[in-house]
Amino acid sequence: MRRNIIVSVIVILVLISFNCKSKELEIDPEIASNEQALFERGQQFIKKNPEKGRLYLRQVIDSFPKSFYAQRAMLEIADSYYRKGDESNMIIAASEYREFISRFPYSPSVPYAQYRIAMTYFTKTNKAGKDQTKTKSALAEFKKLVTQYPNSEEAEQANEKILECEEKLAKHSLLIAKHYYQVRTYNATIDRLKEILTKYPNFSEMDKLYFYLADSYYQSKREEEALPYFRKLISDYPESKFTKKAQKRLEEYEENQETIKKDSSY
């Protein structure tokens, strides 16, 4: 709730700034009546003087709302905030890109705008072990792009970013699962690891996952459920440092089974 209030205040202040500045800007009548001239003047200033450039570009949008140059102007404005890179400007950039998609849903630039929305979250993601809210938001926005615009050039880039987001989320979940494992809360460990298996099948650290999952079953006296994961670890990751541990567990299991057989034969 507090975050939403802060975002709203930022947007309001920006809008107030635009209104104040627009009163100070005097535009030559010949330029004001020409959408291309207005747009080009905005482009001229947008990088060296973003505020002034945006004023010209917003004039394009206000005076020629359905034109091709209005579309380009909206993207230029959104990009100018995106280039700033800090969190408050990224929030505004995402809002501008969303407004573009809302106004021009059939524009060929919509996939680009959707990709940039996702990137406003992706560029601010934390490493595994810290809050992953932005990673989840980025993942959702990238998936939206791939689902709605699968044949776009941006969809290919989004697929790569999806894998990166999923990798980060899987590592984060693995860290939590390892904590549960270390404090011997094995059922919680199992639940977390099985969630990774289901959601992130391309995870790069599956050898660790298989070991902690198998050993959690093993330590919980659910050996029959542990065996397939120990064996998969050994067969799929023979060079892993966890493979020897898995082999020892299997040897231990076999010895226990032999002991049970001997005891039952007396």
N, C-alpha and C positions, 0 to 999 in steps of 0.2 A: 504494500500500500504506500509506504513512504517513498519507495523508489519511483512509483508511478507519479506521485506528487512532484518529485524532483524533476522528472522528465517533462512533465507538463509545464512547470515553471520555466525550464530552459527554453522550451518551444515558444512560450508566450513572450519571453524576453527577446528572443530572436525576431519574432514577428513585430514586436514594438520597435526594435532596431531598424527593421526594414522600412516600416512606416515613416519613422523619423528621417531616415536617410533619403527616402524617396521625395520628401518635400524639398530637400536641399539640392537634389539633382536636376539640373536643367538640360533638357534634351532638345537638340536642334529639330525644328518641325519636319525638315526633310528626312532626317533619320527616324524620327518618331513615327512617320507614316510608312516606313519601309521595313518590313519584318526582317529581311536579310541584312540590311544595314544595322539594325538594332542588335541582331544576333552576333554579327561580326564585331561590333563594338564591345559587346559583352565578352566575347572570346578574347578580345585584345587585352582586357583588364583582369580576367578571371584568375589568372595565376599570380600576377604581381600585386593586384589590388582586389582580392576576392569580393569584398563588400560592394565595391563599385561595379564590378563585373556582374554580380548577381542582380543588382538593380536594373541594369540594362536587360538582362535575360528575363527577369520577371516582367519587365515591360512587354517583351515579346509574348509571353504567356498571357498577360492580361489583355493585350490589344489584338492578338491573333491566336486565340485559344485552340483552334482546331487545325492550325497549320503544321506543316512538317517542321518548321523552325521552332514551334512551341515544344514539340517533342524533344528536339535536340537541346533546347534551352533548359528543359527540366532535368535532363541527364547531366548537362554541364554543371548545373547548380548542385545536384546530388554528388557528382564526382568531386566538386570543389570541397565539400564537407568531408568526403571520404579520404581525400588526400591529406587532410589535417592529421588523421590517425588517432587522436586522443578519443577517449570514451564518449565524452559529451558530443563531439562532432560526429562520431560514428552513429550515435542515436538519431541525430538529426538526418544524417545521410540515409539511414534505413527508412526513416519516415518519408523522405523525398522520393526514394525509389518506389516505395509502396504507393505513393500518390501517383507516380508516373504509370505504374501498372493499372491502377484504378481508372485513370483518365484515358489511357491508350492501350486497352487490353489486347488489341490485335496488332500492335506494333511489332515489327521484327526484332526490336531491341528489348522486348519484355524478358527473354531469357537472360540477357545481360544484366538487367535490373535485378532480377531474382537472384542471380549469382552474387551480385554485389551485396544484396541483403544478407545472404548467408555469410559472406566474408566479413561483414561488420561484426558478427559474432565470433567467427573463426579466428580472426586476428587477435581477439582478446581472451582466448581460452587459456585456462590454467593447466599446469602439468598435473599428471596423475598424483593423487594424494591431497589435492586441493579441490575447492568447489568446481563442479563440472556443469553448472547450469548453462553457461555459454556454449560449451561443447554440445550439449543436448539440443540447444536451440539451433546451432549451426547445422547439426546433423539433420534436424527436421526440415530446415530450409533447403538444404542441398537435395534431400529426398523429394521435396516438393518440386524442385526444378526438374529432376530426372523423370519424375512421374508425369508432369504436365508438358514438358518439352523434351522428350527423349531423343529426338533427332537433332537437337541443337548442338552447336559447337561447345557451348557452355556445359551441356550435360556430361560430356566426356571429362571435362575438368572437375565437375561436381562429383563424379564417380570416384575419382582419385581422392578428393577431400573426404568423401564418405568413409573410405577405408581408413584415413588418418584419424577421423573422429572416433570411429569404432575401435580402433587400436588404443586410443587414449582412454576411452571409457572402459574397455576391457582391462587395461593395466590398473586403472583406478579400482575396479571391482576386485581384481586379484589382490591388490594391497589390503583391501578390507577382509577378503577371505583368508589371507595369510595371518592377519591379526586374530581372527576367530580361531584359526588352526592353532596358533601359538598359545592361546588361552584355553584350548581344548573344548571349544564350543563347536563340536564337529557337525551337528545338524545345520547350524547357521553357515558353516564353511561349505557344506555340500550344496545348500540352496543357492548360495552366491555363485559357486563355480558352475553349477548346472545352468544358471541363468546366462553366464558367459558363453557356454557351449551353444545354447539356443540362439542368443542374439548376435554373437560375434564369431561365427565359424572360421573367419580368416585370421584370427588372433595369432600373433607371431610367437607367443610363449606357451603354446599348447603343452609342451613337455612338463612345464611347471604345473600347469593346471591339472594334467592327468595324474601327476604324482600326488598333489595335495588332495585331489578328489578321491583317488584310490585309497590313500592312507587314512583319510577321514572315515571312509567306510570301514577300513580295516580296524582302526582304533575303536570304532563303534561296535565291533564284533559282528560286522556285516560283511564277512570275508568274501562270500560269493558275489556280492555286488562290487567288491574292490578288484577282484581278479581281472575282469576284462580291461580295466583302465591301466593296471600294472602292465599287462601284456601288450596293450596298444602302445604304451610309452616305450617299451623295450623294442618293439618291431618298427615303430615309426621314427624313433629318435635314438638310435643306438649310440650316438656320440654325446648325448646329453649327460650332464653331471648327475641327473636324477635317475638315470638308467640303472646304475649300480645299486642304488637304494631300493629300486623296484625289484631288482633281481634278488636282493637279500630278503625282501619281504616274501617273495614267492618261495624261496628256499625255506624260510621260517614256516610258512604255511604248510609246505609239503612235509616238513619234519613233524609238525603238530598233527597232521593227518595220519602219519605213520604211527605216532605215539597213541593216538586215539584207537587205531585199528588193533594195535598190540594189546592195549588195555581191554578192549572189548572181546578179544579172543580168549581171555582167561576166564 
